[in-house]
């Protein structure tokens, strides 16, 4: 089934309740791309990195970056909202996936690992949040920096831009990506487009460009684009508009087979039993893109239930770029 026309859930409810129920987190569940009734939901700022909307090389930038530990909070504190939202959605029968009955328990365990990592002085990643522009409070980006800085011969460092799926941005999948690539010297940046996860929109493209410009201005000369579910669909569609911007592409549980094939190395990871985004769509895109294709024994939530396999494949991929 084409992810662009998959009729996921439609619920009329107050925005606050929708914010909780929308906490599908790792799923970023695929849904219709033409819905326009969802309001933006953004995470609180943890710092204030201010730039203007002009190109990075022409802008004056004031830096004020605050880590999660300085804030006295942890990104994993989102777990109560994410798990509650998942409980409600599974109970209502709104998550139609083979792994739905196990989601709540899996999220609890994953957040436990994330919290332990946050409290571990030897963690390979360190969290901060930056705002790309003072006049645009929505344009904040979660950043995970590798604690062991590695540079290439020119002194520059690589990075991954990770696009979330439907339900909005959550720190858990961002942290999972960051952990997978940090040992290869990659930082991870996770912008937010809001609960629809419509990265193929004009606003999605704008945010992707601004995030990438910010990374390049910060010394990250090699940038890889990754997307989960709706984020993967958006990333596959945006390739035609962003040629030359990225060194690689990673699609997780989401790809648009009708999108133009990329001309860069591509990794596609898909759950074999996914009923939210058809595996046939992922296979078709991978074949057209001459991508490395990995199909896991999982439903839509492969990144959660097959976390080690996904992390290993992602680390291997970026290490070869």
C-alpha positions in Angstrom: 0.0 0.0 0.0 1.3 3.4 -0.9 2.2 5.4 2.2 0.9 8.6 0.6 -2.6 7.2 0.7 -2.6 5.0 3.8 -5.6 6.1 5.8 -4.2 6.3 9.3 -6.1 7.7 12.3 -8.2 10.9 12.3 -9.3 12.2 15.7 -11.1 15.4 16.6 -9.9 16.4 20.1 -8.3 19.4 21.9 -4.8 20.2 20.9 -3.3 19.3 24.3 -4.9 15.8 24.2 -3.8 15.4 20.6 -0.3 16.2 21.7 -0.4 13.3 24.2 -2.1 10.9 21.9 0.2 11.9 19.1 3.2 10.6 21.0 3.8 7.6 18.7 7.4 8.4 19.0 9.5 5.8 17.2 6.7 5.0 14.9 6.3 8.3 13.2 3.4 6.4 11.7 2.7 7.0 8.0 -0.5 8.6 7.1 -2.2 10.7 4.5 0.1 13.5 3.2 -2.7 15.9 2.3 -4.1 16.5 5.8 -3.7 20.1 6.9 -5.7 20.3 10.2 -2.9 19.5 12.7 -1.3 22.3 14.6 2.5 22.5 15.2 3.9 20.9 18.4 7.4 21.7 19.3 9.6 20.7 22.2 10.8 23.3 24.8 14.0 25.0 24.2 17.0 23.9 26.1 19.3 26.6 24.8 19.5 29.7 22.7 21.7 29.4 19.6 20.6 32.4 17.5 21.3 33.0 13.8 19.7 35.2 11.3 17.9 33.8 8.2 20.7 34.9 5.9 23.3 32.3 4.8 25.7 31.2 7.6 28.8 32.7 6.1 27.1 36.2 6.0 25.4 36.1 9.4 26.5 37.2 12.8 26.0 34.4 15.3 25.7 34.6 19.0 26.3 31.3 20.8 24.7 30.2 24.0 24.4 26.5 24.2 23.0 24.6 27.2 23.3 20.9 27.8 20.6 18.7 29.3 22.6 18.3 32.5 22.9 22.0 33.0 19.1 22.4 32.5 18.5 19.9 35.3 16.4 17.8 33.0 16.9 14.8 30.8 15.6 14.4 27.2 14.3 11.0 28.4 11.8 12.8 30.6 9.5 12.7 27.6 8.9 9.0 28.3 5.8 9.5 30.4 4.1 11.4 27.6 5.3 9.0 24.9 4.3 5.8 26.8 0.9 7.3 27.8 0.2 8.3 24.2 1.1 4.8 23.0 -1.0 3.2 25.7 -4.0 5.2 24.5 -3.5 4.5 20.8 -2.9 0.8 21.2 -6.0 0.5 23.5 -8.1 2.3 20.9 -6.9 0.0 18.2 -5.3 2.9 16.3 -1.9 1.3 15.8 -2.5 -1.4 13.4 0.9 -3.2 13.5 1.9 -6.7 14.4 4.1 -5.4 17.2 1.5 -3.1 18.7 0.7 -5.2 21.8 4.4 -5.1 22.8 5.0 -1.4 22.1 4.4 0.0 25.6 6.8 -2.4 27.2 9.4 -1.9 24.5 9.3 1.9 25.0 9.6 1.5 28.7 12.8 -0.6 28.3 14.2 1.7 25.6 13.7 4.8 27.7 15.3 3.0 30.6 18.4 2.5 28.5 18.3 6.1 27.3 18.1 7.4 30.9 21.0 5.2 32.0 23.1 6.5 29.1 22.3 10.1 30.0 23.6 9.5 33.6 26.7 7.7 32.3 29.8 9.9 32.2 31.2 7.6 29.6 28.3 8.0 27.2 29.4 8.5 23.6 27.0 11.4 23.0 26.1 14.6 24.7 22.8 16.4 24.2 22.0 20.1 23.6 19.2 22.0 21.9 19.7 25.0 19.6 17.3 27.6 18.2 18.2 28.5 14.6 16.7 32.0 14.7 15.5 34.3 17.4 12.3 35.2 15.5 11.4 31.6 14.8 10.8 29.7 18.1 9.7 26.6 16.2 13.0 26.2 14.4 14.8 24.5 17.3 17.0 21.5 16.7 18.1 18.7 19.0 21.8 18.0 18.7 23.7 15.0 19.9 27.5 15.6 19.7 29.9 12.7 20.0 31.9 13.1 23.2 35.0 11.8 21.4 35.6 14.4 18.7 37.0 13.1 15.5 38.0 15.3 12.5 39.1 14.5 9.0 42.4 15.8 7.5 40.9 19.3 7.0 39.7 19.5 10.6 36.0 19.1 9.7 33.5 16.7 11.3 30.6 14.8 9.7 26.9 14.9 10.8 23.5 13.2 10.3 20.3 15.2 9.9 17.4 12.9 11.1 13.8 13.7 10.1 11.1 12.4 12.5 7.8 10.8 11.4 4.2 11.4 12.2 3.5 12.2 15.8 6.2 14.8 16.1 9.8 14.8 17.2 10.9 12.8 20.2 14.4 12.5 21.6 14.4 8.7 21.8 14.9 7.9 18.1 17.2 10.9 17.8 19.3 9.4 20.6 19.2 5.9 18.9 20.6 7.4 15.6 23.2 9.4 17.5 24.5 6.4 19.4 24.8 4.4 16.2 26.9 7.0 14.4 28.9 8.7 17.2 31.7 6.1 17.2 32.4 7.1 13.6 32.6 10.8 14.6 29.2 11.9 13.4 27.0 14.4 15.3 23.3 14.1 14.9 20.8 16.9 14.4 17.0 16.4 14.7 14.8 19.3 13.6 11.0 19.4 14.1 8.3 20.0 11.5 5.5 19.3 13.9 3.0 16.4 14.4 2.3 15.7 10.8 5.9 14.9 9.9 5.2 16.5 6.4 8.9 17.0 5.4 7.9 17.1 1.7 6.2 20.4 2.3 7.7 23.8 1.5 8.2 24.3 5.3 9.9 20.9 5.6 12.3 21.7 2.8 13.1 25.1 4.4 13.8 23.6 7.8 16.0 20.9 6.3 18.0 23.5 4.4 18.4 25.7 7.5 19.5 22.8 9.6 22.0 21.7 7.0 23.4 25.3 6.6 23.7 25.5 10.4 25.7 22.3 10.5 28.0 23.4 7.7 28.6 26.7 9.4 29.5 24.7 12.5 32.3 22.8 10.7 30.4 19.7 9.5 31.4 19.4 5.9 29.9 15.9 5.3 26.2 15.6 6.0 24.0 12.5 5.7 20.2 12.7 5.5 18.1 10.1 7.4 14.4 9.8 7.9 12.0 7.5 9.8 8.5 6.6 8.4 7.0 9.9 7.2 10.5 11.3 7.6 11.8 8.6 5.3 9.1 9.4 2.7 10.0 13.1 3.0 13.7 12.4 2.6 13.2 10.3 -0.5 11.0 13.0 -2.1 13.4 15.9 -1.2 16.4 14.2 -2.9 15.4 15.8 -6.2 15.5 19.3 -4.6 18.6 18.9 -2.6 21.1 17.4 -5.0 24.7 18.1 -3.9 23.7 18.8 -0.3 24.2 15.3 1.2 26.8 12.6 1.2 24.4 9.7 1.9 20.7 8.8 2.5 19.2 6.5 5.0 15.5 5.6 4.9 14.0 3.7 7.9 10.5 2.2 7.5 9.5 4.8 4.9 10.2 5.5 1.3 8.2 6.9 -1.7 8.7 4.5 -4.7 7.6 7.3 -7.0 10.4 9.6 -5.9 13.3 10.3 -8.1 16.2 8.0 -7.3 19.2 9.7 -5.5 22.6 9.8 -6.9 24.3 9.3 -3.6 24.9 6.1 -1.5 21.6 5.0 0.0 20.6 2.6 2.8 17.0 1.4 3.1 15.9 -0.5 6.2 12.4 -2.0 6.3 10.3 -4.3 8.5 9.2 -7.4 6.6 5.8 -7.5 8.3 5.2 -3.7 8.2 1.5 -3.0 7.5 1.8 0.8 7.8 4.3 1.3 5.1 4.4 -1.5 2.6 7.6 -3.4 2.3 7.0 -3.5 -1.5 7.3 0.3 -1.6 10.7 0.1 0.2 11.9 -2.6 -2.1 10.8 -0.7 -5.2 12.6 2.4 -4.1 15.7 0.5 -3.1 15.9 -1.2 -6.5 15.5 2.0 -8.4 18.1 3.8 -6.2 20.6 0.9 -6.3 20.5 1.1 -2.6 21.7 -1.3 0.1 18.5 -2.9 1.2 18.0 -4.6 4.6 14.7 -6.2 5.5 14.3 -7.2 9.1 11.8 -9.6 10.8 9.7 -6.8 12.3 6.6 -4.7 11.7 6.7 -0.9 11.4 8.7 -0.4 14.6 11.9 -2.0 13.4 14.0 0.8 14.9 12.6 -0.1 18.3 12.3 -3.9 18.2 15.5 -4.5 16.1 17.5 -1.6 17.5 20.8 -3.4 17.6 20.5 -4.5 13.9 19.5 -1.0 12.8 22.3 0.6 14.7 24.9 -1.9 13.3 23.7 -1.3 9.7 23.6 2.4 10.1 27.1 2.5 11.7 28.5 0.3 8.9 26.9 2.5 6.3 28.2 5.9 7.5 31.7 4.4 8.2 32.0 3.8 4.4 31.1 7.2 3.2 
